[in-house]
Amino acid sequence: MSWIHDLLAGIGVGLVGGLTSGFMGTSPGGGLVIFTVLLLGAEQHVAQGTSLITQVPPTGLAGVRRYWQSGNRSPLQWIAWIGLGFLVGGAGGGYAAAAVSDSVLQWTYVVYLVALIALLILRRDRKEGSHAAVDRDELPWLPLLLIGALAGFSSGFMGIGGGLAITVGLAAGLRVPQHQAQLVSLIFSVIPTNIPAAWIYWSKGLMVGWPAIVGILAGLWIGTDLGARAANGVSKAALHRGMIALISVMALYMTHKALT
């Protein structure tokens, strides 16, 4: 029966997206977009809409709890400024995506991922021994607002949740410790800041069927928890290298899709 296939494929998509989300501390959008295309045969706009819609429920809550239990914290004002930027950028990105072709979305995705890889490679780590969480007064509001706006726009335009931009922006741009940056990013998989962008895709019918949606949600909940458990057992250097490897694979795959 087709609905059983869609349900099982959705669970597979959700598990992969959740595992990468929990381990890398990013929202699961990138993995969801790619594996929705691979396992469910969706076209780019539908994959992006599905990714955004399935990130509205707080499926990353289990991952947030794992990071929190390991001693990582996120100042409330960081969340407020990033969230404000995210809401504005997300709506703009959603409307922009609806006006361009699949090919433009794919190539934009590739350029975006390559830029994130460059930031991660060029990043200078904090001094040895400086493992404490960054104090809430150390980060000015404007960079946080801009990180949120970029994350929101990338979420709406490419359907990837924006977590990559938040993690890379905090860790590589503002030199926040890796585990702490990943916690902040995961918090935005719990707070439904992508609702404006998700609504735009929903209203245009750009999503897969409900059996696949249910499967993705179940897979996300389980996968995020397992990925976060694994992340808290490895060093920040390993997470940093893992993130570079993951984004590189995503960029290569999207380049292949754009060329075919």
C-alpha positions in Angstrom: 0.0 0.0 0.0 1.4 3.4 -1.0 0.6 5.1 2.4 2.7 2.4 4.2 5.6 3.1 1.9 5.2 6.9 2.4 5.1 6.4 6.2 8.2 4.2 6.3 10.1 6.5 3.9 9.0 9.4 6.1 10.4 7.7 9.2 13.7 7.2 7.3 13.8 10.8 6.3 13.1 12.0 9.8 15.6 9.7 11.4 18.4 10.9 9.2 17.4 14.5 9.6 17.1 14.1 13.4 20.4 12.4 13.8 22.3 15.1 11.9 20.3 17.8 13.7 21.1 16.4 17.2 24.7 15.7 16.5 25.5 18.9 14.7 23.2 21.1 16.7 21.4 22.4 13.7 17.8 22.4 12.7 17.1 19.3 10.5 16.1 21.1 7.4 19.2 20.4 5.2 18.9 16.6 5.7 15.1 16.7 5.4 15.3 18.5 2.0 17.9 16.1 0.6 16.3 12.9 1.8 12.8 14.0 1.0 14.0 14.3 -2.6 15.9 11.0 -2.4 13.4 8.7 -0.6 10.1 10.3 -1.5 10.9 11.5 -5.0 9.7 15.1 -4.2 10.7 18.1 -6.4 12.7 20.9 -4.8 9.8 23.2 -3.8 7.8 20.4 -2.3 10.9 19.1 -0.4 11.5 22.5 1.1 7.8 23.0 2.0 7.8 19.6 3.7 11.0 20.5 5.6 9.6 23.7 7.0 6.1 22.3 7.9 7.6 19.3 9.8 9.8 21.7 11.8 6.8 23.6 13.3 6.2 21.0 16.0 8.9 20.9 18.8 10.6 17.8 17.6 14.0 19.0 18.7 13.0 19.3 22.4 14.7 16.0 23.3 17.9 17.2 21.8 17.7 20.5 23.6 17.3 18.6 26.9 20.4 16.5 26.2 22.6 19.6 25.6 21.1 21.4 28.7 21.8 18.4 30.9 25.4 18.5 29.8 25.8 22.0 31.2 25.3 24.2 28.1 23.2 27.3 28.5 21.7 30.0 26.2 21.1 33.6 27.4 17.5 34.6 26.8 18.5 37.8 25.1 20.4 35.9 22.5 17.2 34.0 21.7 15.2 37.2 21.6 17.4 39.0 19.1 18.0 36.0 16.9 14.3 35.2 16.9 13.3 38.7 15.9 15.6 38.6 12.9 14.5 35.1 12.1 10.8 36.1 11.8 11.5 38.9 9.4 14.0 37.0 7.3 11.8 33.9 7.2 8.8 35.6 5.7 11.0 37.4 3.1 12.7 34.1 2.1 9.4 32.3 1.7 8.0 34.8 -0.7 11.3 35.0 -2.6 11.4 31.2 -3.1 7.9 31.0 -4.5 9.0 33.4 -7.3 12.0 31.4 -8.6 12.7 28.1 -10.3 13.9 24.8 -8.8 17.3 25.4 -10.6 17.8 28.8 -8.9 16.9 27.3 -5.5 19.4 24.4 -6.0 22.3 26.6 -7.1 21.6 29.1 -4.3 21.6 26.2 -1.8 25.1 25.1 -3.2 26.5 28.7 -2.9 25.1 29.0 0.6 26.6 25.7 1.8 30.0 26.5 0.3 30.0 29.9 2.1 29.3 28.1 5.4 32.1 25.6 4.8 34.5 28.6 4.1 33.5 30.2 7.4 34.0 27.0 9.3 37.5 26.4 7.8 38.6 29.9 8.4 37.3 30.1 11.9 39.7 30.7 14.7 39.0 28.7 17.8 38.7 30.3 21.2 41.9 30.2 23.3 42.7 26.9 25.0 41.3 26.8 28.4 38.4 29.1 27.5 35.7 26.5 27.6 33.2 28.4 29.7 30.0 29.6 28.2 30.1 33.1 26.8 28.6 35.7 29.1 25.3 37.3 28.0 26.8 40.8 27.9 29.7 39.8 25.6 27.7 39.6 22.4 26.2 42.8 20.9 22.6 42.7 19.7 23.2 43.7 16.1 25.3 40.7 15.0 22.7 38.4 16.8 19.9 40.2 14.8 21.8 39.8 11.6 22.5 36.1 12.2 18.7 35.6 12.9 17.8 37.4 9.7 20.2 35.3 7.6 19.0 32.1 9.3 15.3 33.1 8.7 15.9 34.0 5.0 17.8 30.8 4.4 15.0 28.9 6.1 12.3 30.5 4.0 14.2 30.5 0.7 15.8 27.1 0.9 13.6 25.2 3.4 16.5 24.2 5.6 15.4 25.5 9.0 18.2 28.1 9.4 20.1 26.1 12.1 23.2 25.9 10.0 23.4 29.7 9.8 22.9 30.1 13.5 25.5 27.5 14.5 28.1 28.7 12.1 27.3 32.4 12.8 27.7 32.0 16.5 30.7 29.5 16.4 32.7 30.9 13.5 31.5 34.5 13.5 31.1 35.3 17.2 33.4 32.6 18.6 30.8 31.0 20.9 31.9 27.5 22.1 30.7 24.8 19.7 28.4 23.0 22.1 26.8 26.2 23.3 26.3 27.4 19.7 24.6 24.1 18.9 22.3 24.4 21.8 21.1 27.8 20.7 20.5 26.5 17.2 18.5 23.5 18.5 16.3 25.8 20.6 15.1 27.3 17.3 13.9 23.9 16.2 11.6 24.0 19.3 10.5 27.7 18.9 8.2 27.8 15.8 9.8 30.9 14.3 9.5 29.4 10.8 5.7 29.5 10.9 5.5 32.5 8.4 7.7 30.7 5.8 5.9 27.3 6.5 2.5 28.9 6.0 3.6 30.3 2.6 4.5 26.8 1.4 1.4 25.2 3.0 -0.9 27.7 1.3 0.5 26.8 -2.1 0.2 23.0 -1.4 4.0 22.5 -1.5 4.3 19.5 0.8 4.2 15.7 0.7 1.2 13.6 1.9 0.2 13.2 5.5 1.5 9.6 6.0 5.0 10.8 5.1 4.6 13.9 7.3 3.7 11.7 10.3 6.6 9.4 9.6 9.0 12.3 9.4 7.8 13.8 12.7 8.3 10.4 14.5 11.7 10.0 13.0 12.8 13.5 13.9 11.8 13.0 17.6 13.8 9.8 17.9 16.8 10.8 15.8 17.4 14.2 17.4 17.6 12.6 20.8 20.1 10.0 19.6 22.2 12.5 17.8 22.4 14.9 20.8 23.4 12.0 23.0 26.3 11.2 20.7 27.3 14.9 20.4 27.7 15.4 24.1 30.2 12.5 24.2 32.7 14.0 21.7 35.0 17.0 21.6 34.2 20.4 20.0 37.0 19.7 17.5 35.3 16.5 16.4 32.0 18.4 16.1 33.7 21.1 14.1 35.2 18.6 11.6 31.9 16.6 11.5 30.0 19.7 10.5 32.4 20.6 7.7 32.1 17.0 6.4 28.3 17.0 6.6 27.9 20.4 4.8 30.5 19.3 2.1 28.5 16.2 1.4 25.3 18.2 1.2 26.9 20.7 -1.2 28.2 18.0 -3.5 24.8 16.3 -3.6 23.0 19.6 -4.4 25.6 20.4 -7.1 24.8 17.0 -8.7 21.1 17.7 -8.6 21.5 21.2 -10.1 23.6 19.7 -13.0 21.2 16.9 -13.8 
